[in-house]
């Protein structure tokens, strides 16, 4: 397991980046936040790219960036919002990554989305966010492991659950 990358997937607001940081710290390894990597490379945030160029253009950038991130040997943990795209799942499989779904209930995700103050062009309101959440759940189930997320769970506790689920597989 030590040599395999861990890809954390789930809906926006589920805690991918925060759990990824805690997990990387526990493992003593590097984490690449794909959204930050995209922002560095493109000079724009994912939200800006989606608003200016549309979601399909952003998804292409996301796939190219994921491909490059997977070439970085030191990056052992990668929070990934792009799990719903087949090409990205194929890249993750091709690089023998372990995928872990942070399965947070919609209400928790929505609470975090609205309280973050971040612009989320794919979730401008509760109804469209809920439709998107429901449409993505089937793809999230394709992950190697599933961690149920509760509002009471600390990010450290979730990182420990991820480790436990990976070790037991």
N, C-alpha and C positions, 0 to 999 in steps of 0.2 A: 504494500500500500504506500510506503514511503516515497516511492518513485512515481506514483501515479498522480496526475493532477485531479483536483476536485473542482467541479463546476457546480455552482449553486444557482438554481433556477427558481422561478416563482413570479407571481404577479407584482407589479409595482407596489411598493409600500410593505412588502412582506418581510423585509430585513436582509436582503441578499448581501448588500455591501457591508453592513454592520456585522452580520454574522461572519461574513468572509474575513473581515479584519480580525475578529476574535479567533477564528479558526486558524488563520495564518500565524497569529501570535502563539497559539498553543502548539502548533506544529514547528514553529521556528523557521518559517519559510516566507517567501514573498507572495504578495497578492497583486493581481492586476485587476483594477476596476475598469471594465470595458468602456463604460460611459466616459470616465476620465481620460482613458487612452484615446478615445475618439476625439474628445475635446482638444487634447494636446495636438493630435495630428491634423485635425481639420480647422482648428482655430475658431470653432463654434461648438456650442453644446448640442447634444442630441435634440433637445427641444427646438433650438434655433434651426437646425437642419430640417427637422420635420415641418416646421412652420414655413420655412423659405423654399424648400425643395420637394416636400411631400414625404410621406412615409415610405413609398417604394425606394426612393433614392437613399433614404436613411438606412433601410434594411440592407441595401447593397454595400454601403460603407461599413455597416456593422459586421457583415460577413467577411469582408476583406480584412477588417481590423482584428476579428477573432482569429482568422487564419494566421496573421502576423503575431498575435499574442501567444498562440500555441507553439510558435517557434522559439519563444523565449524560455529556455530551460529552467531558469530560476523561479518562474511564476508557477507555483504549485496550486494556488487557489484563485479561481476566476468566477466572480459573480457575473451572471449572464442573463440579461433580459431577453435575449434573442432565441430562446429555446423553441418557440413555436415555428420557426422556419426550418424546414427539412434539411436544407444545405448546412445549417449550423449544427443540427443534431448529427449529421454525417461527419462533419469536421471533428466534433467532440468524440465520436466513436472511433474515427480514424486515428486519433491521438491517444486512444485508450484511457480516456478520462472517466472518472466516476462522477455521475451526475446525481445531485441531491435536490429534491423539490422541497422548498419551504412552503408548506401548505397552510397558508393563513386564511381565515375566513374573510369574506369580502368586507364586512363591516370594519374589521380591524385595518385592512388595507386602506379603505376609504378614509377612515379617521386619520391615518398617518399621511395620506396624500393631501388631505385638506389642511392639516396642521403644519405641514412642512413649508408651505409658502412657495414651493417650487412650481414652475409652470409645467404642466403635463398636458401637452396638446392632444394626446390620445385619451385623456380622461378629463374633458372640460367640465363635465357635470356627472352627477351620481348615476344617472340612467345609462349614459354611454359607457361609463367606466364599468358598470355592472354587466352590460352586454359583452364588453371586451373580456372581462374576468371569466364569465361563463363560457365564452368561445375558446378560451385558452386552456381551460382545466383539462380537457382530454389530452392535449399534448404534454402538459406537465406530468401526467400519469405515466409517461414513457420514461421518466427518470429512473435511475437505478435504485434510488432510495427515496423515501418520503418521510418528512418530519412534520408533524402537526404543530402549528404555531398557535400559542395562546397569548393573550395580552399580558398575562402575568409572567410569562417566560422572559428571563433576562437574555441578552445576546450571548453572554458567556455560557449560560445553561443550554441554549440552542446549539452553540458550537460543540459543547460536550455531547449533546444528542447526535449531532452529525458524526462525530468521531466514533461513538458507540455503534451507530448504524453501519458505518463503513467497516469497522473492525469485525462486526458480526457477519458481514456478507462473505 
